[in-house]
C-alpha cells in the first residue's frame, strides 16, 4: 500500500507544481503543457485505486500507472522538440 500512495503523491505533484507555477509565477501553459498533465492525473488515479485493492490487481494498476507516466514523458519529449524547433507542433497554440 505504501508504494501505491507514494506514486499517488508523486504523480499528482507534477501537475500541481505546474498549476502552482502558473499561479505564483504567471507562466502561461501552451496546449502541449496541458496535454502533458493528463497522464499524470491518470497515473495518480490508478495508483490511488491500487492502494486499496490486493494482490495481482494492485500490481496491474501500478503497472498501468507507470505506463501513464511514460506517456507523459513521451509527450514531454515531443514538447521539447517543438520548443527547440526540431519539428512543428500539431497544435496551433504552441
Secondary structure by P-SEA (a helix, b strand, c coil): caaaaaaaaaaaaaaaaaaaaaacccccccaaaaaaaaaaaaaaaaaaaaaccccaaaaaaaaaaaaaaaaaaaaaaaaaaaaacccccccccc
